[in-house]
Amino acid sequence: MPLLAVPLLAGCGDDSAPTASDPAGGGSSSSSPAAPAETATDLPTTTDPTKSAPITPGGVPFELREMVSGTAGQGELSPDAVPLASDADVEAFVAGFSEQLAEDVRVAVAAEPARTGEEIYGAVVGLGCDVPPGVSVRRDADGYAVTGAKVADPLTECFAAVTSVAIVAIQD
């Protein structure tokens, strides 16, 4: 039995070993780009993660205006896009966030108002160690769903959770 314990302990700190969070079982992907996605949580992106991916089933044209993130920012993960058309909408949306994250979201929304033919929405797309590199947007029964893109090399531990909020302009 002591011989088994040594190899198991030696593998605990190996960052390049495949982990349970690696659904493809391909191990570390730090030296190569992520493979195209096939599941709802691994939706495809274009070379520009701020633009809509044309091959996303049910996808709608959008632009990721900003990914606002804050350590210990609070809030709850939800793909439901919330319209941010007025100051009251924004205040209702940020009510559950930390003071700093709420202010950062307010600033991001005010920085780029909606242009003709688009509406601004917000969604909490990440709550964990990593900030999603982009998002996908699709129409669903309740309106729009915004999903964070898969992180290519996710951290397995973090000191405090990071709340990631996507501010998107949806063209409809």
CNS distance restraints for C-alpha pairs under 8 A (distance, minus, plus):
assign (resid   1 and name CA) (resid   5 and name CA) 6.68 0.50 0.50
assign (resid   2 and name CA) (resid   6 and name CA) 6.63 0.50 0.50
assign (resid   3 and name CA) (resid   7 and name CA) 7.16 0.50 0.50
assign (resid   4 and name CA) (resid   8 and name CA) 6.45 0.50 0.50
assign (resid   5 and name CA) (resid   9 and name CA) 6.07 0.50 0.50
assign (resid   6 and name CA) (resid  10 and name CA) 6.11 0.50 0.50
assign (resid   7 and name CA) (resid  11 and name CA) 6.39 0.50 0.50
assign (resid   8 and name CA) (resid  12 and name CA) 6.77 0.50 0.50
assign (resid   9 and name CA) (resid  13 and name CA) 7.99 0.50 0.50
assign (resid  10 and name CA) (resid  14 and name CA) 7.64 0.50 0.50
assign (resid  11 and name CA) (resid  17 and name CA) 7.73 0.50 0.50
assign (resid  15 and name CA) (resid  28 and name CA) 7.71 0.50 0.50
assign (resid  16 and name CA) (resid  27 and name CA) 6.35 0.50 0.50
assign (resid  16 and name CA) (resid  28 and name CA) 5.12 0.50 0.50
assign (resid  17 and name CA) (resid  27 and name CA) 5.59 0.50 0.50
assign (resid  17 and name CA) (resid  28 and name CA) 6.66 0.50 0.50
assign (resid  18 and name CA) (resid  22 and name CA) 6.34 0.50 0.50
assign (resid  18 and name CA) (resid  25 and name CA) 6.17 0.50 0.50
assign (resid  18 and name CA) (resid  26 and name CA) 6.57 0.50 0.50
assign (resid  18 and name CA) (resid  27 and name CA) 3.90 0.50 0.50
assign (resid  18 and name CA) (resid  28 and name CA) 6.44 0.50 0.50
assign (resid  19 and name CA) (resid  25 and name CA) 7.67 0.50 0.50
assign (resid  19 and name CA) (resid  27 and name CA) 7.07 0.50 0.50
assign (resid  21 and name CA) (resid 154 and name CA) 7.91 0.50 0.50
assign (resid  22 and name CA) (resid  26 and name CA) 7.01 0.50 0.50
assign (resid  22 and name CA) (resid  27 and name CA) 6.80 0.50 0.50
assign (resid  28 and name CA) (resid 153 and name CA) 6.54 0.50 0.50
assign (resid  29 and name CA) (resid  33 and name CA) 6.90 0.50 0.50
assign (resid  29 and name CA) (resid  34 and name CA) 6.88 0.50 0.50
assign (resid  29 and name CA) (resid 152 and name CA) 6.53 0.50 0.50
assign (resid  29 and name CA) (resid 153 and name CA) 6.23 0.50 0.50
assign (resid  30 and name CA) (resid 152 and name CA) 7.40 0.50 0.50
assign (resid  30 and name CA) (resid 153 and name CA) 6.33 0.50 0.50
assign (resid  33 and name CA) (resid 152 and name CA) 7.63 0.50 0.50
assign (resid  34 and name CA) (resid 152 and name CA) 5.80 0.50 0.50
assign (resid  36 and name CA) (resid  42 and name CA) 7.95 0.50 0.50
assign (resid  36 and name CA) (resid  43 and name CA) 7.94 0.50 0.50
assign (resid  36 and name CA) (resid  44 and name CA) 5.91 0.50 0.50
assign (resid  37 and name CA) (resid  42 and name CA) 4.62 0.50 0.50
assign (resid  37 and name CA) (resid  43 and name CA) 5.18 0.50 0.50
assign (resid  37 and name CA) (resid  44 and name CA) 5.12 0.50 0.50
assign (resid  38 and name CA) (resid  42 and name CA) 6.05 0.50 0.50
assign (resid  38 and name CA) (resid  43 and name CA) 6.50 0.50 0.50
assign (resid  38 and name CA) (resid  44 and name CA) 7.57 0.50 0.50
assign (resid  39 and name CA) (resid  43 and name CA) 6.22 0.50 0.50
assign (resid  41 and name CA) (resid 147 and name CA) 6.96 0.50 0.50
assign (resid  41 and name CA) (resid 148 and name CA) 7.38 0.50 0.50
assign (resid  41 and name CA) (resid 149 and name CA) 6.86 0.50 0.50
assign (resid  41 and name CA) (resid 150 and name CA) 6.67 0.50 0.50
assign (resid  42 and name CA) (resid 149 and name CA) 5.96 0.50 0.50
assign (resid  42 and name CA) (resid 150 and name CA) 5.33 0.50 0.50
assign (resid  43 and name CA) (resid  56 and name CA) 6.85 0.50 0.50
assign (resid  43 and name CA) (resid 136 and name CA) 6.55 0.50 0.50
assign (resid  43 and name CA) (resid 147 and name CA) 7.99 0.50 0.50
assign (resid  43 and name CA) (resid 149 and name CA) 6.32 0.50 0.50
assign (resid  43 and name CA) (resid 150 and name CA) 7.69 0.50 0.50
assign (resid  44 and name CA) (resid  53 and name CA) 6.43 0.50 0.50
assign (resid  44 and name CA) (resid  55 and name CA) 7.33 0.50 0.50
assign (resid  44 and name CA) (resid  56 and name CA) 6.52 0.50 0.50
assign (resid  44 and name CA) (resid 136 and name CA) 7.65 0.50 0.50
assign (resid  44 and name CA) (resid 149 and name CA) 7.73 0.50 0.50
assign (resid  45 and name CA) (resid  49 and name CA) 5.69 0.50 0.50
assign (resid  45 and name CA) (resid  51 and name CA) 7.95 0.50 0.50
assign (resid  45 and name CA) (resid  52 and name CA) 7.14 0.50 0.50
assign (resid  45 and name CA) (resid  53 and name CA) 5.05 0.50 0.50
assign (resid  45 and name CA) (resid 134 and name CA) 7.55 0.50 0.50
assign (resid  45 and name CA) (resid 135 and name CA) 7.68 0.50 0.50
assign (resid  45 and name CA) (resid 136 and name CA) 7.33 0.50 0.50
assign (resid  45 and name CA) (resid 149 and name CA) 7.73 0.50 0.50
assign (resid  46 and name CA) (resid  51 and name CA) 7.07 0.50 0.50
assign (resid  46 and name CA) (resid  52 and name CA) 7.22 0.50 0.50
assign (resid  46 and name CA) (resid  53 and name CA) 5.31 0.50 0.50
assign (resid  46 and name CA) (resid  54 and name CA) 7.95 0.50 0.50
assign (resid  49 and name CA) (resid  64 and name CA) 7.86 0.50 0.50
assign (resid  49 and name CA) (resid 133 and name CA) 6.86 0.50 0.50
assign (resid  49 and name CA) (resid 134 and name CA) 4.78 0.50 0.50
assign (resid  49 and name CA) (resid 135 and name CA) 6.90 0.50 0.50
assign (resid  50 and name CA) (resid  63 and name CA) 5.58 0.50 0.50
assign (resid  50 and name CA) (resid  64 and name CA) 4.56 0.50 0.50
assign (resid  50 and name CA) (resid  65 and name CA) 7.25 0.50 0.50
assign (resid  50 and name CA) (resid 134 and name CA) 6.11 0.50 0.50
assign (resid  50 and name CA) (resid 135 and name CA) 7.32 0.50 0.50
assign (resid  51 and name CA) (resid  61 and name CA) 7.76 0.50 0.50
assign (resid  51 and name CA) (resid  62 and name CA) 6.15 0.50 0.50
assign (resid  51 and name CA) (resid  63 and name CA) 4.93 0.50 0.50
assign (resid  51 and name CA) (resid  64 and name CA) 6.41 0.50 0.50
assign (resid  52 and name CA) (resid  59 and name CA) 7.63 0.50 0.50
assign (resid  52 and name CA) (resid  60 and name CA) 7.13 0.50 0.50
assign (resid  52 and name CA) (resid  61 and name CA) 5.46 0.50 0.50
assign (resid  52 and name CA) (resid  62 and name CA) 5.33 0.50 0.50
assign (resid  52 and name CA) (resid  63 and name CA) 6.51 0.50 0.50
assign (resid  52 and name CA) (resid 136 and name CA) 6.52 0.50 0.50
assign (resid  52 and name CA) (resid 137 and name CA) 7.36 0.50 0.50
assign (resid  53 and name CA) (resid  59 and name CA) 7.58 0.50 0.50
assign (resid  53 and name CA) (resid 136 and name CA) 7.19 0.50 0.50
assign (resid  54 and name CA) (resid  59 and name CA) 7.35 0.50 0.50
assign (resid  55 and name CA) (resid  59 and name CA) 7.70 0.50 0.50
assign (resid  56 and name CA) (resid 136 and name CA) 7.69 0.50 0.50
assign (resid  56 and name CA) (resid 138 and name CA) 7.89 0.50 0.50
assign (resid  57 and name CA) (resid 138 and name CA) 7.71 0.50 0.50
assign (resid  58 and name CA) (resid 138 and name CA) 5.27 0.50 0.50
assign (resid  58 and name CA) (resid 139 and name CA) 6.11 0.50 0.50
assign (resid  59 and name CA) (resid 136 and name CA) 7.34 0.50 0.50
assign (resid  59 and name CA) (resid 137 and name CA) 5.64 0.50 0.50
assign (resid  59 and name CA) (resid 138 and name CA) 4.11 0.50 0.50
assign (resid  59 and name CA) (resid 139 and name CA) 6.53 0.50 0.50
assign (resid  60 and name CA) (resid 137 and name CA) 6.08 0.50 0.50
assign (resid  60 and name CA) (resid 138 and name CA) 5.51 0.50 0.50
assign (resid  60 and name CA) (resid 139 and name CA) 6.81 0.50 0.50
assign (resid  60 and name CA) (resid 170 and name CA) 7.33 0.50 0.50
assign (resid  60 and name CA) (resid 171 and name CA) 7.37 0.50 0.50
assign (resid  60 and name CA) (resid 172 and name CA) 7.52 0.50 0.50
assign (resid  61 and name CA) (resid 137 and name CA) 7.79 0.50 0.50
assign (resid  61 and name CA) (resid 170 and name CA) 6.15 0.50 0.50
assign (resid  61 and name CA) (resid 171 and name CA) 5.46 0.50 0.50
assign (resid  61 and name CA) (resid 172 and name CA) 7.25 0.50 0.50
assign (resid  62 and name CA) (resid 137 and name CA) 7.08 0.50 0.50
assign (resid  62 and name CA) (resid 168 and name CA) 6.55 0.50 0.50
assign (resid  62 and name CA) (resid 169 and name CA) 5.45 0.50 0.50
assign (resid  62 and name CA) (resid 170 and name CA) 4.34 0.50 0.50
assign (resid  62 and name CA) (resid 171 and name CA) 5.67 0.50 0.50
assign (resid  63 and name CA) (resid 168 and name CA) 5.54 0.50 0.50
assign (resid  63 and name CA) (resid 169 and name CA) 5.15 0.50 0.50
assign (resid  63 and name CA) (resid 170 and name CA) 6.59 0.50 0.50
assign (resid  64 and name CA) (resid 134 and name CA) 7.57 0.50 0.50
assign (resid  64 and name CA) (resid 135 and name CA) 7.35 0.50 0.50
assign (resid  64 and name CA) (resid 166 and name CA) 6.92 0.50 0.50
assign (resid  64 and name CA) (resid 167 and name CA) 6.09 0.50 0.50
assign (resid  64 and name CA) (resid 168 and name CA) 4.44 0.50 0.50
assign (resid  64 and name CA) (resid 169 and name CA) 6.47 0.50 0.50
assign (resid  65 and name CA) (resid 108 and name CA) 8.00 0.50 0.50
assign (resid  65 and name CA) (resid 112 and name CA) 7.54 0.50 0.50
assign (resid  65 and name CA) (resid 166 and name CA) 7.73 0.50 0.50
assign (resid  65 and name CA) (resid 167 and name CA) 5.49 0.50 0.50
assign (resid  65 and name CA) (resid 168 and name CA) 5.24 0.50 0.50
assign (resid  65 and name CA) (resid 169 and name CA) 6.61 0.50 0.50
assign (resid  66 and name CA) (resid 108 and name CA) 6.72 0.50 0.50
assign (resid  66 and name CA) (resid 166 and name CA) 6.09 0.50 0.50
assign (resid  66 and name CA) (resid 167 and name CA) 5.23 0.50 0.50
assign (resid  66 and name CA) (resid 168 and name CA) 7.09 0.50 0.50
assign (resid  67 and name CA) (resid 134 and name CA) 7.94 0.50 0.50
assign (resid  67 and name CA) (resid 164 and name CA) 6.56 0.50 0.50
assign (resid  67 and name CA) (resid 165 and name CA) 5.66 0.50 0.50
assign (resid  67 and name CA) (resid 166 and name CA) 4.63 0.50 0.50
assign (resid  67 and name CA) (resid 167 and name CA) 6.24 0.50 0.50
assign (resid  68 and name CA) (resid 101 and name CA) 7.61 0.50 0.50
assign (resid  68 and name CA) (resid 104 and name CA) 6.82 0.50 0.50
assign (resid  68 and name CA) (resid 105 and name CA) 6.40 0.50 0.50
assign (resid  68 and name CA) (resid 108 and name CA) 7.62 0.50 0.50
assign (resid  68 and name CA) (resid 164 and name CA) 5.73 0.50 0.50
assign (resid  68 and name CA) (resid 165 and name CA) 5.06 0.50 0.50
assign (resid  68 and name CA) (resid 166 and name CA) 6.36 0.50 0.50
assign (resid  68 and name CA) (resid 167 and name CA) 7.58 0.50 0.50
assign (resid  69 and name CA) (resid  73 and name CA) 7.52 0.50 0.50
assign (resid  69 and name CA) (resid 101 and name CA) 7.01 0.50 0.50
assign (resid  69 and name CA) (resid 131 and name CA) 7.13 0.50 0.50
assign (resid  69 and name CA) (resid 162 and name CA) 6.46 0.50 0.50
assign (resid  69 and name CA) (resid 163 and name CA) 5.46 0.50 0.50
assign (resid  69 and name CA) (resid 164 and name CA) 4.32 0.50 0.50
assign (resid  69 and name CA) (resid 165 and name CA) 6.12 0.50 0.50
assign (resid  70 and name CA) (resid 100 and name CA) 7.63 0.50 0.50
assign (resid  70 and name CA) (resid 101 and name CA) 5.64 0.50 0.50
assign (resid  70 and name CA) (resid 162 and name CA) 5.41 0.50 0.50
assign (resid  70 and name CA) (resid 163 and name CA) 5.41 0.50 0.50
assign (resid  70 and name CA) (resid 164 and name CA) 6.75 0.50 0.50
assign (resid  71 and name CA) (resid 160 and name CA) 6.29 0.50 0.50
assign (resid  71 and name CA) (resid 161 and name CA) 5.88 0.50 0.50
assign (resid  71 and name CA) (resid 162 and name CA) 4.24 0.50 0.50
assign (resid  71 and name CA) (resid 163 and name CA) 6.32 0.50 0.50
assign (resid  72 and name CA) (resid  98 and name CA) 7.32 0.50 0.50
assign (resid  72 and name CA) (resid 160 and name CA) 5.99 0.50 0.50
assign (resid  72 and name CA) (resid 161 and name CA) 5.56 0.50 0.50
assign (resid  72 and name CA) (resid 162 and name CA) 5.74 0.50 0.50
assign (resid  72 and name CA) (resid 163 and name CA) 6.74 0.50 0.50
assign (resid  73 and name CA) (resid  97 and name CA) 5.56 0.50 0.50
assign (resid  73 and name CA) (resid  98 and name CA) 4.83 0.50 0.50
assign (resid  73 and name CA) (resid  99 and name CA) 8.00 0.50 0.50
assign (resid  73 and name CA) (resid 100 and name CA) 7.47 0.50 0.50
assign (resid  73 and name CA) (resid 101 and name CA) 5.58 0.50 0.50
assign (resid  73 and name CA) (resid 161 and name CA) 7.85 0.50 0.50
assign (resid  73 and name CA) (resid 162 and name CA) 6.44 0.50 0.50
assign (resid  73 and name CA) (resid 163 and name CA) 5.22 0.50 0.50
assign (resid  74 and name CA) (resid  96 and name CA) 6.66 0.50 0.50
assign (resid  74 and name CA) (resid  97 and name CA) 4.94 0.50 0.50
assign (resid  74 and name CA) (resid  98 and name CA) 5.77 0.50 0.50
assign (resid  74 and name CA) (resid 163 and name CA) 6.33 0.50 0.50
assign (resid  75 and name CA) (resid  96 and name CA) 5.16 0.50 0.50
assign (resid  75 and name CA) (resid  97 and name CA) 5.06 0.50 0.50
assign (resid  75 and name CA) (resid  98 and name CA) 7.91 0.50 0.50
assign (resid  75 and name CA) (resid 124 and name CA) 7.46 0.50 0.50
assign (resid  75 and name CA) (resid 163 and name CA) 7.04 0.50 0.50
assign (resid  76 and name CA) (resid 124 and name CA) 6.72 0.50 0.50
assign (resid  76 and name CA) (resid 127 and name CA) 7.45 0.50 0.50
assign (resid  77 and name CA) (resid 124 and name CA) 5.11 0.50 0.50
assign (resid  77 and name CA) (resid 125 and name CA) 6.00 0.50 0.50
assign (resid  77 and name CA) (resid 126 and name CA) 6.22 0.50 0.50
assign (resid  77 and name CA) (resid 127 and name CA) 6.11 0.50 0.50
assign (resid  78 and name CA) (resid 123 and name CA) 6.53 0.50 0.50
assign (resid  78 and name CA) (resid 124 and name CA) 5.51 0.50 0.50
assign (resid  78 and name CA) (resid 125 and name CA) 6.49 0.50 0.50
assign (resid  79 and name CA) (resid 123 and name CA) 6.07 0.50 0.50
assign (resid  79 and name CA) (resid 124 and name CA) 6.66 0.50 0.50
assign (resid  79 and name CA) (resid 125 and name CA) 6.28 0.50 0.50
assign (resid  79 and name CA) (resid 145 and name CA) 4.91 0.50 0.50
assign (resid  79 and name CA) (resid 146 and name CA) 4.89 0.50 0.50
assign (resid  79 and name CA) (resid 147 and name CA) 5.65 0.50 0.50
assign (resid  80 and name CA) (resid 123 and name CA) 6.20 0.50 0.50
assign (resid  80 and name CA) (resid 142 and name CA) 7.70 0.50 0.50
assign (resid  80 and name CA) (resid 143 and name CA) 7.63 0.50 0.50
assign (resid  80 and name CA) (resid 144 and name CA) 6.21 0.50 0.50
assign (resid  80 and name CA) (resid 145 and name CA) 4.78 0.50 0.50
assign (resid  80 and name CA) (resid 146 and name CA) 6.41 0.50 0.50
assign (resid  81 and name CA) (resid 121 and name CA) 5.70 0.50 0.50
assign (resid  81 and name CA) (resid 122 and name CA) 5.47 0.50 0.50
assign (resid  81 and name CA) (resid 123 and name CA) 4.92 0.50 0.50
assign (resid  81 and name CA) (resid 143 and name CA) 7.35 0.50 0.50
assign (resid  81 and name CA) (resid 144 and name CA) 5.41 0.50 0.50
assign (resid  81 and name CA) (resid 145 and name CA) 5.46 0.50 0.50
assign (resid  81 and name CA) (resid 146 and name CA) 6.01 0.50 0.50
assign (resid  82 and name CA) (resid  93 and name CA) 7.19 0.50 0.50
assign (resid  82 and name CA) (resid 121 and name CA) 5.20 0.50 0.50
assign (resid  82 and name CA) (resid 122 and name CA) 5.20 0.50 0.50
assign (resid  82 and name CA) (resid 123 and name CA) 6.24 0.50 0.50
assign (resid  83 and name CA) (resid  89 and name CA) 6.84 0.50 0.50
assign (resid  83 and name CA) (resid 119 and name CA) 7.34 0.50 0.50
assign (resid  83 and name CA) (resid 120 and name CA) 6.10 0.50 0.50
assign (resid  83 and name CA) (resid 121 and name CA) 4.41 0.50 0.50
assign (resid  83 and name CA) (resid 122 and name CA) 6.58 0.50 0.50
assign (resid  84 and name CA) (resid  89 and name CA) 5.08 0.50 0.50
assign (resid  84 and name CA) (resid  90 and name CA) 5.30 0.50 0.50
assign (resid  84 and name CA) (resid  93 and name CA) 7.83 0.50 0.50
assign (resid  84 and name CA) (resid 109 and name CA) 7.81 0.50 0.50
assign (resid  84 and name CA) (resid 119 and name CA) 7.79 0.50 0.50
assign (resid  84 and name CA) (resid 120 and name CA) 5.48 0.50 0.50
assign (resid  84 and name CA) (resid 121 and name CA) 5.21 0.50 0.50
assign (resid  84 and name CA) (resid 122 and name CA) 6.70 0.50 0.50
assign (resid  85 and name CA) (resid  89 and name CA) 6.28 0.50 0.50
assign (resid  85 and name CA) (resid  90 and name CA) 7.60 0.50 0.50
assign (resid  85 and name CA) (resid 119 and name CA) 7.05 0.50 0.50
assign (resid  85 and name CA) (resid 120 and name CA) 6.44 0.50 0.50
assign (resid  85 and name CA) (resid 121 and name CA) 7.88 0.50 0.50
assign (resid  86 and name CA) (resid  90 and name CA) 6.41 0.50 0.50
assign (resid  87 and name CA) (resid  91 and name CA) 6.15 0.50 0.50
assign (resid  88 and name CA) (resid  92 and name CA) 6.15 0.50 0.50
assign (resid  89 and name CA) (resid  93 and name CA) 6.18 0.50 0.50
assign (resid  90 and name CA) (resid  94 and name CA) 6.22 0.50 0.50
assign (resid  90 and name CA) (resid 106 and name CA) 6.84 0.50 0.50
assign (resid  91 and name CA) (resid  95 and name CA) 6.01 0.50 0.50
assign (resid  93 and name CA) (resid 122 and name CA) 7.81 0.50 0.50
assign (resid  94 and name CA) (resid 101 and name CA) 7.97 0.50 0.50
assign (resid  94 and name CA) (resid 102 and name CA) 5.06 0.50 0.50
assign (resid  94 and name CA) (resid 105 and name CA) 7.36 0.50 0.50
assign (resid  95 and name CA) (resid 102 and name CA) 7.34 0.50 0.50
assign (resid  97 and name CA) (resid 101 and name CA) 6.01 0.50 0.50
assign (resid  97 and name CA) (resid 102 and name CA) 5.49 0.50 0.50
assign (resid  98 and name CA) (resid 102 and name CA) 6.02 0.50 0.50
assign (resid  99 and name CA) (resid 103 and name CA) 6.28 0.50 0.50
assign (resid 100 and name CA) (resid 104 and name CA) 6.21 0.50 0.50
assign (resid 101 and name CA) (resid 105 and name CA) 6.17 0.50 0.50
assign (resid 102 and name CA) (resid 106 and name CA) 6.27 0.50 0.50
assign (resid 103 and name CA) (resid 107 and name CA) 6.23 0.50 0.50
assign (resid 104 and name CA) (resid 108 and name CA) 6.19 0.50 0.50
assign (resid 105 and name CA) (resid 109 and name CA) 6.15 0.50 0.50
assign (resid 105 and name CA) (resid 165 and name CA) 7.76 0.50 0.50
assign (resid 106 and name CA) (resid 110 and name CA) 6.19 0.50 0.50
assign (resid 107 and name CA) (resid 111 and name CA) 5.99 0.50 0.50
assign (resid 108 and name CA) (resid 112 and name CA) 7.07 0.50 0.50
assign (resid 108 and name CA) (resid 167 and name CA) 7.56 0.50 0.50
assign (resid 109 and name CA) (resid 113 and name CA) 6.68 0.50 0.50
assign (resid 109 and name CA) (resid 120 and name CA) 7.81 0.50 0.50
assign (resid 109 and name CA) (resid 167 and name CA) 7.06 0.50 0.50
assign (resid 113 and name CA) (resid 120 and name CA) 7.56 0.50 0.50
assign (resid 114 and name CA) (resid 118 and name CA) 5.84 0.50 0.50
assign (resid 114 and name CA) (resid 119 and name CA) 5.59 0.50 0.50
assign (resid 114 and name CA) (resid 120 and name CA) 5.95 0.50 0.50
assign (resid 114 and name CA) (resid 169 and name CA) 6.87 0.50 0.50
assign (resid 115 and name CA) (resid 119 and name CA) 7.64 0.50 0.50
assign (resid 117 and name CA) (resid 171 and name CA) 5.86 0.50 0.50
assign (resid 117 and name CA) (resid 172 and name CA) 6.52 0.50 0.50
assign (resid 118 and name CA) (resid 169 and name CA) 5.94 0.50 0.50
assign (resid 118 and name CA) (resid 170 and name CA) 5.30 0.50 0.50
assign (resid 118 and name CA) (resid 171 and name CA) 4.33 0.50 0.50
assign (resid 118 and name CA) (resid 172 and name CA) 6.27 0.50 0.50
assign (resid 119 and name CA) (resid 169 and name CA) 5.41 0.50 0.50
assign (resid 119 and name CA) (resid 170 and name CA) 5.39 0.50 0.50
assign (resid 119 and name CA) (resid 171 and name CA) 6.70 0.50 0.50
assign (resid 120 and name CA) (resid 167 and name CA) 6.96 0.50 0.50
assign (resid 120 and name CA) (resid 168 and name CA) 5.67 0.50 0.50
assign (resid 120 and name CA) (resid 169 and name CA) 4.48 0.50 0.50
assign (resid 120 and name CA) (resid 170 and name CA) 6.37 0.50 0.50
assign (resid 121 and name CA) (resid 167 and name CA) 5.84 0.50 0.50
assign (resid 121 and name CA) (resid 168 and name CA) 5.33 0.50 0.50
assign (resid 121 and name CA) (resid 169 and name CA) 6.31 0.50 0.50
assign (resid 121 and name CA) (resid 170 and name CA) 7.29 0.50 0.50
assign (resid 122 and name CA) (resid 165 and name CA) 6.69 0.50 0.50
assign (resid 122 and name CA) (resid 166 and name CA) 5.58 0.50 0.50
assign (resid 122 and name CA) (resid 167 and name CA) 4.64 0.50 0.50
assign (resid 122 and name CA) (resid 168 and name CA) 6.29 0.50 0.50
assign (resid 123 and name CA) (resid 146 and name CA) 6.38 0.50 0.50
assign (resid 123 and name CA) (resid 165 and name CA) 5.58 0.50 0.50
assign (resid 123 and name CA) (resid 166 and name CA) 5.43 0.50 0.50
assign (resid 123 and name CA) (resid 167 and name CA) 6.93 0.50 0.50
assign (resid 124 and name CA) (resid 163 and name CA) 7.14 0.50 0.50
assign (resid 124 and name CA) (resid 164 and name CA) 5.80 0.50 0.50
assign (resid 124 and name CA) (resid 165 and name CA) 4.40 0.50 0.50
assign (resid 124 and name CA) (resid 166 and name CA) 6.35 0.50 0.50
assign (resid 125 and name CA) (resid 132 and name CA) 7.52 0.50 0.50
assign (resid 125 and name CA) (resid 135 and name CA) 7.94 0.50 0.50
assign (resid 125 and name CA) (resid 146 and name CA) 6.92 0.50 0.50
assign (resid 125 and name CA) (resid 147 and name CA) 5.76 0.50 0.50
assign (resid 125 and name CA) (resid 148 and name CA) 4.94 0.50 0.50
assign (resid 125 and name CA) (resid 163 and name CA) 7.93 0.50 0.50
assign (resid 125 and name CA) (resid 164 and name CA) 5.72 0.50 0.50
assign (resid 125 and name CA) (resid 165 and name CA) 5.77 0.50 0.50
assign (resid 125 and name CA) (resid 166 and name CA) 6.41 0.50 0.50
assign (resid 126 and name CA) (resid 130 and name CA) 7.47 0.50 0.50
assign (resid 126 and name CA) (resid 131 and name CA) 6.37 0.50 0.50
assign (resid 126 and name CA) (resid 132 and name CA) 6.59 0.50 0.50
assign (resid 126 and name CA) (resid 148 and name CA) 6.51 0.50 0.50
assign (resid 126 and name CA) (resid 162 and name CA) 7.37 0.50 0.50
assign (resid 126 and name CA) (resid 163 and name CA) 5.68 0.50 0.50
assign (resid 126 and name CA) (resid 164 and name CA) 4.66 0.50 0.50
assign (resid 126 and name CA) (resid 165 and name CA) 7.01 0.50 0.50
assign (resid 127 and name CA) (resid 161 and name CA) 6.06 0.50 0.50
assign (resid 127 and name CA) (resid 162 and name CA) 5.50 0.50 0.50
assign (resid 127 and name CA) (resid 163 and name CA) 4.59 0.50 0.50
assign (resid 127 and name CA) (resid 164 and name CA) 6.28 0.50 0.50
assign (resid 128 and name CA) (resid 158 and name CA) 7.86 0.50 0.50
assign (resid 128 and name CA) (resid 160 and name CA) 7.79 0.50 0.50
assign (resid 128 and name CA) (resid 161 and name CA) 4.50 0.50 0.50
assign (resid 128 and name CA) (resid 162 and name CA) 5.23 0.50 0.50
assign (resid 128 and name CA) (resid 163 and name CA) 6.82 0.50 0.50
assign (resid 129 and name CA) (resid 154 and name CA) 7.57 0.50 0.50
assign (resid 129 and name CA) (resid 155 and name CA) 6.08 0.50 0.50
assign (resid 129 and name CA) (resid 156 and name CA) 7.53 0.50 0.50
assign (resid 129 and name CA) (resid 157 and name CA) 6.71 0.50 0.50
assign (resid 129 and name CA) (resid 158 and name CA) 5.35 0.50 0.50
assign (resid 129 and name CA) (resid 160 and name CA) 7.30 0.50 0.50
assign (resid 129 and name CA) (resid 161 and name CA) 5.49 0.50 0.50
assign (resid 129 and name CA) (resid 162 and name CA) 5.80 0.50 0.50
assign (resid 130 and name CA) (resid 151 and name CA) 7.11 0.50 0.50
assign (resid 130 and name CA) (resid 154 and name CA) 6.39 0.50 0.50
assign (resid 130 and name CA) (resid 155 and name CA) 6.66 0.50 0.50
assign (resid 130 and name CA) (resid 162 and name CA) 6.80 0.50 0.50
assign (resid 131 and name CA) (resid 151 and name CA) 7.49 0.50 0.50
assign (resid 131 and name CA) (resid 162 and name CA) 7.24 0.50 0.50
assign (resid 131 and name CA) (resid 163 and name CA) 7.88 0.50 0.50
assign (resid 131 and name CA) (resid 164 and name CA) 6.02 0.50 0.50
assign (resid 132 and name CA) (resid 148 and name CA) 5.34 0.50 0.50
assign (resid 132 and name CA) (resid 149 and name CA) 5.37 0.50 0.50
assign (resid 132 and name CA) (resid 150 and name CA) 6.27 0.50 0.50
assign (resid 132 and name CA) (resid 151 and name CA) 5.67 0.50 0.50
assign (resid 132 and name CA) (resid 164 and name CA) 7.51 0.50 0.50
assign (resid 133 and name CA) (resid 148 and name CA) 7.50 0.50 0.50
assign (resid 133 and name CA) (resid 149 and name CA) 6.04 0.50 0.50
assign (resid 133 and name CA) (resid 150 and name CA) 7.38 0.50 0.50
assign (resid 133 and name CA) (resid 151 and name CA) 6.47 0.50 0.50
assign (resid 134 and name CA) (resid 148 and name CA) 6.04 0.50 0.50
assign (resid 134 and name CA) (resid 149 and name CA) 5.19 0.50 0.50
assign (resid 135 and name CA) (resid 146 and name CA) 6.52 0.50 0.50
assign (resid 135 and name CA) (resid 147 and name CA) 5.39 0.50 0.50
assign (resid 135 and name CA) (resid 148 and name CA) 4.41 0.50 0.50
assign (resid 135 and name CA) (resid 149 and name CA) 5.00 0.50 0.50
assign (resid 135 and name CA) (resid 166 and name CA) 7.62 0.50 0.50
assign (resid 136 and name CA) (resid 146 and name CA) 5.73 0.50 0.50
assign (resid 136 and name CA) (resid 147 and name CA) 5.34 0.50 0.50
assign (resid 136 and name CA) (resid 148 and name CA) 6.64 0.50 0.50
assign (resid 136 and name CA) (resid 149 and name CA) 6.94 0.50 0.50
assign (resid 137 and name CA) (resid 144 and name CA) 6.74 0.50 0.50
assign (resid 137 and name CA) (resid 145 and name CA) 5.65 0.50 0.50
assign (resid 137 and name CA) (resid 146 and name CA) 4.58 0.50 0.50
assign (resid 137 and name CA) (resid 147 and name CA) 6.49 0.50 0.50
assign (resid 138 and name CA) (resid 144 and name CA) 5.65 0.50 0.50
assign (resid 138 and name CA) (resid 145 and name CA) 5.41 0.50 0.50
assign (resid 138 and name CA) (resid 146 and name CA) 6.73 0.50 0.50
assign (resid 139 and name CA) (resid 143 and name CA) 5.78 0.50 0.50
assign (resid 139 and name CA) (resid 144 and name CA) 4.43 0.50 0.50
assign (resid 139 and name CA) (resid 145 and name CA) 6.19 0.50 0.50
assign (resid 140 and name CA) (resid 144 and name CA) 5.44 0.50 0.50
assign (resid 140 and name CA) (resid 145 and name CA) 6.35 0.50 0.50
assign (resid 146 and name CA) (resid 166 and name CA) 7.91 0.50 0.50
